[in-house]
Amino acid sequence: MSLAPVIVVHLAAALAALLIGPFALWTRLAAPVRPRWHRALGYGWFTCMVAVVLSAVFIRSHDLPNIAGYTPLHLLVPVTSFLLYRGLAAVMRGDIAAHRRTMQRVYIGACLVAGSFTLLPQRYLGQLLWGQWPGWL
């Protein structure tokens, strides 16, 4: 199976966001607060999430129920975009509590929950992963 360039960008950005996210959250919650690391990792995570959202617009699937190639999973594009904007706006106006809640929810919803749906056996990434171990499952 060969991957289209947009899928490679999407996958790379999503995996980077999945890995960077816990470190960005931890640097703010750790005993000695590390604001420089939190800010740097936060910018990196935010950039990865924007790349994920933008690349998702160009990924189409005709395997699942869809409208013009857009599946129900594509509803996460405007939701995630809005929440990223909301989290950024919150920190810019100094509402740290709203920023924290929003970014934690984006990480859990977009990275962990939506990411786990990509591992379903009928999805492309799930076929790549689960197809490697046919006798085990």
NORRAMO-V678639 format. One record per residue. N is the residue number from 1. RES is the residue in three letters. PSI is psi in degrees with one decimal (* if undefined). Layout:
n | res | psi
N | RES | PSI
N | RES | PSI
//
This chain:
n | res | psi
1 | MET | 127.9
2 | SER | 147.4
3 | LEU | 137.0
4 | ALA | 150.0
5 | PRO | -37.5
6 | VAL | -32.8
7 | ILE | -36.8
8 | VAL | -44.4
9 | VAL | -46.4
10 | HIS | -47.5
11 | LEU | -44.2
12 | ALA | -44.2
13 | ALA | -39.3
14 | ALA | -42.9
15 | LEU | -39.1
16 | ALA | -43.4
17 | ALA | -39.2
18 | LEU | -37.8
19 | LEU | -37.3
20 | ILE | -36.0
21 | GLY | -52.7
22 | PRO | -34.9
23 | PHE | -39.9
24 | ALA | -41.5
25 | LEU | -41.8
26 | TRP | -39.2
27 | THR | -24.1
28 | ARG | -28.1
29 | LEU | -10.0
30 | ALA | 159.5
31 | ALA | -59.3
32 | PRO | 110.4
33 | VAL | 134.7
34 | ARG | 78.7
35 | PRO | -33.4
36 | ARG | -43.8
37 | TRP | -39.8
38 | HIS | -44.0
39 | ARG | -45.4
40 | ALA | -47.3
41 | LEU | -35.3
42 | GLY | -43.3
43 | TYR | -42.2
44 | GLY | -44.9
45 | TRP | -44.6
46 | PHE | -43.7
47 | THR | -42.4
48 | CYS | -42.0
49 | MET | -36.2
50 | VAL | -41.1
51 | ALA | -38.7
52 | VAL | -47.2
53 | VAL | -46.9
54 | LEU | -41.1
55 | SER | -30.8
56 | ALA | -29.4
57 | VAL | -30.3
58 | PHE | 1.5
59 | ILE | 124.5
60 | ARG | 151.0
61 | SER | 130.9
62 | HIS | 6.5
63 | ASP | -32.2
64 | LEU | 167.0
65 | PRO | 131.6
66 | ASN | 166.4
67 | ILE | 112.1
68 | ALA | 33.2
69 | GLY | -7.0
70 | TYR | 122.1
71 | THR | 171.3
72 | PRO | -26.8
73 | LEU | -25.7
74 | HIS | -11.8
75 | LEU | -18.6
76 | LEU | -19.8
77 | VAL | -56.6
78 | PRO | -33.3
79 | VAL | -49.2
80 | THR | -41.0
81 | SER | -46.0
82 | PHE | -44.0
83 | LEU | -35.7
84 | LEU | -44.0
85 | TYR | -44.7
86 | ARG | -41.6
87 | GLY | -40.6
88 | LEU | -43.4
89 | ALA | -37.3
90 | ALA | -46.4
91 | VAL | -31.0
92 | MET | -30.2
93 | ARG | 2.5
94 | GLY | 8.2
95 | ASP | 81.7
96 | ILE | -36.8
97 | ALA | -43.9
98 | ALA | -39.2
99 | HIS | -47.2
100 | ARG | -50.0
101 | ARG | -45.6
102 | THR | -47.8
103 | MET | -35.5
104 | GLN | -42.0
105 | ARG | -38.2
106 | VAL | -43.3
107 | TYR | -48.3
108 | ILE | -47.6
109 | GLY | -48.8
110 | ALA | -38.9
111 | CYS | -50.8
112 | LEU | -53.6
113 | VAL | -54.2
114 | ALA | -36.9
115 | GLY | -36.4
116 | SER | -29.8
117 | PHE | -27.0
118 | THR | -13.9
119 | LEU | 3.0
120 | LEU | 144.8
121 | PRO | -28.5
122 | GLN | -9.1
123 | ARG | 158.9
124 | TYR | -50.5
125 | LEU | -36.3
126 | GLY | -38.1
127 | GLN | -39.6
128 | LEU | -43.3
129 | LEU | -55.4
130 | TRP | -23.4
131 | GLY | -18.4
132 | GLN | -20.5
133 | TRP | 59.8
134 | PRO | -33.6
135 | GLY | -17.7
136 | TRP | -31.8
137 | LEU | *
//
